Amino acid sequence: MANSQTIDIDGKSYELDKLTDEAKSQLGNIGAVDAELKRLQQQTAIAQTARNAYARALQEELAKVEPQQ
């Protein structure tokens, strides 16, 4: 007899094959949202890196100009 897969949620263990179809669907939804959050975090990191590069380039250009007092 093979052991069924389990998932731990809120400190409790559940057998996947005993979950309702709706519970399985919600687990799938959570997985999809987690993947999207990871993708968005990566995009945010890319955008922040680009912003930092633009800010450094701006600082270099501003160093060439005399500021008004």
C-alpha positions in Angstrom: 0.0 0.0 0.0 1.6 3.3 -1.1 1.6 6.3 1.2 -0.5 9.1 -0.1 0.9 12.6 -0.4 0.2 15.1 2.3 0.2 18.8 2.7 0.7 20.8 5.9 -1.5 23.8 6.4 -1.7 25.8 9.6 0.2 23.1 11.5 -2.1 20.3 10.4 -1.4 17.6 7.9 -3.9 16.6 5.2 -3.9 13.8 2.7 -4.2 15.3 -0.8 -6.4 12.5 -2.1 -9.0 13.2 0.7 -9.3 16.9 -0.1 -12.5 18.1 -1.8 -12.2 19.2 -5.5 -12.8 22.8 -4.2 -9.9 22.5 -1.8 -7.7 21.2 -4.5 -8.8 24.0 -6.7 -7.9 26.6 -4.0 -4.5 25.0 -3.6 -3.9 25.4 -7.3 -5.0 29.0 -7.1 -2.6 29.7 -4.2 0.2 28.1 -6.2 -0.6 30.3 -9.2 -0.7 33.4 -7.1 2.6 32.5 -5.4 4.2 32.1 -8.8 2.8 35.5 -9.9 4.1 37.1 -6.7 7.5 35.7 -7.3 7.5 36.9 -10.9 6.4 40.4 -9.8 9.1 40.5 -7.1 11.7 39.7 -9.8 10.3 42.4 -12.1 10.4 44.9 -9.1 14.0 44.0 -8.5 14.8 44.5 -12.2 13.0 47.9 -12.2 14.8 49.0 -9.0 18.2 48.1 -10.5 17.4 50.1 -13.6 16.2 53.1 -11.5 19.4 53.0 -9.5 21.4 53.0 -12.7 19.4 56.0 -14.0 19.9 57.9 -10.7 23.7 57.3 -10.9 23.8 58.5 -14.5 21.8 61.6 -13.5 24.2 62.3 -10.6 27.1 62.1 -13.0 25.4 64.5 -15.4 24.5 66.9 -12.7 28.1 67.0 -11.5 28.9 68.7 -14.9 26.4 71.5 -14.2 26.8 74.4 -11.7 23.8 74.4 -9.4 22.0 77.7 -8.8 22.2 79.0 -5.3 
